[in-house]
């Protein structure tokens, strides 16, 4: 990562962290949509600090820049040129403004969860400035803290049923794509997020007298974790290792030890990323009436463990993620 602060309002960053699921991807940070020079400079300082110190991932920052557009539009309509010029009416009115905003992606009003993300992003910017200036600490207090209570549970989602999962896995078992076939099985058996699963190295699987386990990097927690795996998972792992052995011999040094590799249309060997994996999963189930996603596979595992009366703390330790019933309502 470069340590030179960009002078322009648009810069492109290539993910060079070989342990990242997005290794080699380009991210464009573009703040030219901000019409006030003062506000643009304030937002640029925030984005650059988060980027330089690796506080937030490039993908997260790029999304936050998209969310900043709503606040910029609100401030511009009120002829406010700086973060420091707001009043309590401005802060409280922003919530009402989000309620009537139309998403450019869907053409529908913003969902409650999207509104919450946008609102929290703006509060986070003021919080960052509040740590550097006492005047911003007072501005942060202008934003209400209870405007989106229980937003995570606002949308009820039914997890995939056993028959639906069985049909999806049956489809995957007949796929020639070994990465897709084994990856789907490992997600179902371990509960690993695609971003964590697809960055695994071939030597991450270890076996001792107690059984087999995987040492993986949890990108959300930003630390290494250990996950016990079943004999079936270990066999699937070893099968994929053998299948990708030839690809690893041709892969660049940066990801020669990756477990999930594929050859693109140009013949180059590349590491898998979550977007491509989800695309392959959708294509494999394109004739299905109710296709299963990676999230649904993970949620099925969590709910299955919960039905077996496994304590939440044990589920969290075994799968590395929280209990589904604690995060969303099951219908």
N, C-alpha and C positions, 0 to 999 in steps of 0.2 A: 504493500500500500504506500502510495506517495505521501510524503509529509509536507509537501509544498501546497499552501493554501491557494485554491484557484481564484483567479481574478475575475473570471467571467461568471455569468449567472447560469451557465449550463456546462456541466462536465460529465464525462463518461468514465465509469470505473469498471474494470474487469476483475471479477472475483478470482483471486490467485491463491486462495487457501485450498490446498489439495484435499483437506478433510471436509470441505463444504459440499453439500449436495448440488450446489449451483456453480461448481468449479468451471471456470472458463466463460461464464455468462457475463455479458455487458449490461450495466445498469446506467441509465441516463437520469441525472439529477438536473431538472430544468425548472428554474424559478422565474423565467422571463414573463410568466403570466401575471406576476404581481405588478400592478400599475404604479404603486408608490415606491420611490427609490429607497426611502427610509425603511419601510416595511420589508422590502425585498432584502435589504442589508441585514435586518434583524433576523429574518427567517434563514438567511444563508449562514449566519453565525451559528444558529442552532443546529442546522443540518450538518454543517462541517464538523462541529465538535462531536456530534453523535457518530459520524462516519469515521473521523480520525481516531477516536478513542475506542472504536469498536463496541460502543454501548448498544447500538442497534444494528441489525443486519441490513445490507444494502436493499434487499427486497422490502423490508419493513419501512425503511426511509423513503423509498420510492412511493410506497402506498401512502405514507403520511403526507408527502408532497401533494398527492392528489386530493387528500382530505383538506389540506390547507386552502384549496381553491374556494371552498365554501365560506371559510372565515374571511378570506380576502374579499370575496364578493359582498359579504355583509358589511365589512368595514368601508369598502369603497362606496357603497350605497349611502352610508351615513357620513361620507366625506371625512373619514378618519385615516390618517396617513401613517400612524405608528401604533405599535402594541401598547405604548404607554399612555395613549390618549383616551382610553375607554372609560366609561362610567358604569355604575351598577346597572343602569337601564340597558346599556349596550350588551353587557355580559348576560343578563337575564333574557334580553330580546333575542339573542343568538339561538337559544333553545327553541323559541317559537318559530324562528326562521328555518331551522332544520326540519321542523314538522311539515313545512309546506314546500320544501325543496324536492325537485324531481331528479331522479338518477338518470344521467346521460346513458348509462349502460342498459338499464331496463325500461326507461321511459315511464316508470312508476314512482310514487313517493318513496323516499328513503325508508328502509326498514328501521325499526327501533334499534336493532343491534348496530346498524351502520351509523345511525345518529349518535349512538353511544361512543363508537370508535372515534368519530370525528370530534365529538365534544371532549373526550379524554385526551386526544392528541393536542388540541389547543390548550387545554389545562396543563398538559405536560410541558408545552413550550413556556408558558408563564412560570411553571414550577422551576424550570431550568434557569430562567432569568432571575427568579426570586432567590436562588442560591448565590447569585452574583451581585444582586442589588436589593437593598431594603425597600426601595420604592416599588419594585415589582411584587414583593411579598404582599403588600396591601392590595395590589391589583388582582392577585390570585384569589384573595378572599372574596372578591366580587362575584366569582362564579359559584353558583349553587352546587352543592355536593350530592344532593339526593334527587336529581332530576330523572335518572334512569334506574330506579331500584328494580332488581330482579330481571334485568334485560336479558341475561343469558337464558333464563327459563321462559322467556316470552314466547318462543317458538317451540311447539311440541313436535318432537320427531320420534317416529316409531322405529326401533332398531330392526334390522333384518331378521326374519324368522329362520328357524333351522332348515326348513325346506328350501327357502330362497337361497341361503348360503350353500346348501348342498348342491343345488343346481348350478350355481356360479362356479363352485370348485370343480364340478364335473366338466363344465365347459373349459376351464383352465387346464385340466388334466390332459385334454386332447390338443392343446396348443403345442406347436413346434418351438415356440419361443420359450426357451428354458428359463430366462430371467423372469418372464411374466409368470410362468407356471410355479416356479419355486418361490418367487417373491410373494405371490398371493398366499401360498401355503404358509410361509413364515410369518406374514402379517397376522393371519388367522390364528396361528399357534402361539405366537409370542406377544402380540399386541403392540409391536414396535411401529412407530410412525414411519411413513415412507422416507422422510428426510433422514432419519437415523438409520434405517435399514439399508438404503441404497449406497451409503458411504462406508459400509463395513469392509474391512480387509480380510483376506483369506486366513490370516493368522489370528483373527478375533475369536474363533471357536477354540476353546480349551477343554480338555477332558482329564479328569482325575478319578480317584476311587469313589468320590461322592456323586459323579455324573458329569454331564456336559454343561458348559455355560459360555455365554458370549460377553465379551467386554466391548462396549460400544460407547460412542460419544453422543451424549444427549445434547442436541443443539439448543433446546429450549432452556435447559439448566446450565449449559455451557460447562459441562464436566463429564468425566467418564463414569459409566455405571456398569454394573455386572448383572446379567440376566440369566437365570437357569433355563435350560432348554430341554425338551423331551428327546428321547432317542430318534423319534420320527423327524424332528427338526434337524438333528445332527446329520441324519442320513441325507435329507434334502440338501443341506448345506454342502456336504461332501460331493454329492452328485453335481451340483452347480460348479463347484471348484474344478471338477474334472472337465466339465463342458466348456468352461471359459479359460482353460489352461493355454490353449493356442492363442487366444486373444491377448492374454497377459504378456505373452512373449513378444507381441507386436505393439503393445501399448506404450505410450510415452512414459518416461520414468516417474513423472508426478503421480500417476495413478496405476502403476504396474501391479500393485498389490490389491487393487480393488476386486471385490467379489462380483459385483454386477457391472459387466462391460457388454458393449454391443458394437456392431460395425454399421456405420451410417451408409447413406447412399453413395458416398464418394469412396467408400472402402476404408475410411479411417476408423480406428478403434477409439471409442469414447466411453466415459463413465455414464451410467444411468442417472437421470434426474427425476424428481417426483412428477413433474408435468408430463414427461414422456411416458412414464410408467402408468399414470392415470389414463392417458390417451390410449395406450395399448389395452388397458383393462376395459375401457368403454367399447373399443372396436371388437374385442373378443366377445362381448355380450350384446352386440348391436341388434341381434334378433330376439333378445330376451324382453319379456313384457315388464319385468321389474329388475333391471340391472343392479348389481351390488357394487358399492364403492369401497375404497380402502377404509374410510371412516366406519362404514357399516360392518366390515369384517372385524375391526378392532372393538367396536361396540358390542358385537355379538359375543366375542370372547369375554368381555368384562361382565356382561349380563349373565352369561353361562356360569362364570365363576361365582357371581353373586347368588344365583339360584342354588348353587351347591353349598351355600352358606359359608363361603370363604370370607373371612374378615376383611373389611376394606383396606386395613393397613397391609395385610398380606398380599392382596390383589395389587396394591400400589407397588409393593416390593418385587412381585413376580413379573409384572408387565411394564413397570416404569411409568405408568400413567394413572391418573385418578379414576375413581369409580364413575361409570357413566351415570348412574342414578344420582350422583352428587352434583353433576354438571348440568343435566338437562332432565326434563320430565319425560318419562316413558309412557306412551299411550298404546 
